[in-house]
Amino acid sequence: MNNFIFNKSNCFCISLLNNNGRWSRMQERFVKLNLEVTRFPAAIGGTEDIIDIFDNRLSNGQKGCGQSHINLWRHILNNELPYALILEDDACFDKDWSDKLELFTKEIHDKEWDIIFLNASEPCYPIDKWVLCKEQYMTAGYIISLKGAKTILGMFPNCFYASDWMTSRIQLYNHSYCYFPWLIIQEGNESTIGNQLHVEEDHKKVVRCLNEIGYDLDNYLI
């Protein structure tokens, strides 16, 4: 990729250190993608890992997930990284993800971009184009800029929320973008943060949305 250069200094995969099965699957994908990634320890809800104040309606799993992303946003700020790729450990890449990401700077001329979402909760149109995000959720894979990390941390000075809700709020500034068919989807296997039924239903929705545009799961490294 010419527009974005990723290596272990700016490419992170949030992973529970006690779940080596998921990490092993991710490592296999990274090898196929020729992608160097740093394993970033996931925070565990209900333990001393949670150092920030969260909305009390969140489950321990949601707090752990939120803390993990917050820790990475702070890491970006503290190390002044121009941008970073943040992944969760169930991310499945489109086989042509790098070529599609390459289109971003050709189609989007926004030097103030905050987040580039590689996966999202809803289809966005027109397909095969980078477009502004509106009320998109999911945080399995995204690229966040230094400006974006600073902005999102500043949006929640007293209390934090679920990671995908926080990333949906920064979209209100109109500097966040996504692409459909998504560059990343999730495995749809076991959940480490919440309701397994929701995971299965979300995956069925992903399959249905991709089928509607004739895009097969074979296009992803599952």
C-alpha angles and dihedrals in degrees: 000000000000100000097049127030116197129191138144091289095062107018117082137176116199106222137168105240090218093057105072093158093069091042091052091053090050092050090054090053093047091054091052090048094045087233123151110214135178117222107233115200112245117230115241117226118234092029137090087273087085104084100158134068114259133187105274092229091072122099120238088255092055091048091051092049092046093048091050093056092043090053090054093047088054090047089055091051096044092050095038093231110181088219140340138203111231120195136178118221097256097056118135115195129219105244089235096042095123093053091049092047088051087065092062098085091040093055102029120055098185113129089182097060116151108189136005108203114212091184131027142174098247138034115259127209147265091036121232090029135101109243139172115278119242120183094335120159136188127086103203091119134004142140115231125191126222088252091050093051091049092047097049094047089050092052093067108042098156108023136018130213139195111318096240092047090053092049089049090057094055087058087073088076090065097233099105126094142191141182135217130242082046119246090221132032128177126252095244091221129116120345121229096187110038153333114007091206090059090052091053093046091048090052092050088053091051091052092047094050093048091047090054090064094037095252114146128215087234086079089072133072097239 
